[in-house]
Amino acid sequence: MAGIGPLTQDWEPVVIRKKPPNAATKKDEKVVNAARRAGAEIESVKKSNAGTNKAASSSTTLNTRKLDEETENLAHERVPTELKKAIMHARMEKKLTQAQLAQLINEKPQIIQEYESGKAIPNQQIIGKLERALGAKLRGKK
């Protein structure tokens, strides 16, 4: 092998050792008991609030206090009385049940029931589908 240069041997000994124990194995019950038997010093430290939920429940936070001080009653917008009556009237004129109307507009029957009872949160897309299926103007000026 020309051009590589002189080859030499490294005769220094190589020592292979196990890895030192990591934090998880130091906490292992068997390791701790073996250390106690050997007479080694064992240090145990309790971390403050470790394993408890005291930080979350000990005092009211700023946001919680703001919510408690809030006096305004907030509620979702509901279907107006005129709209629910118009839906019922148009559905009755077409002689459709709530389930049939729901099937026509590809929605669940529960949606129609909520709109007619006034419990639904108004969705303009669903109202548009109802207008097309019933052939009646439900929103805006008549």
Summary of the structure (lengths in Angstrom):
residues: 142
radius of gyration: 37.6
end to end distance: 100.1
largest distance: 104.2
contacts: 238
relative contact order: 0.09
helix: 46%
strand: 0%
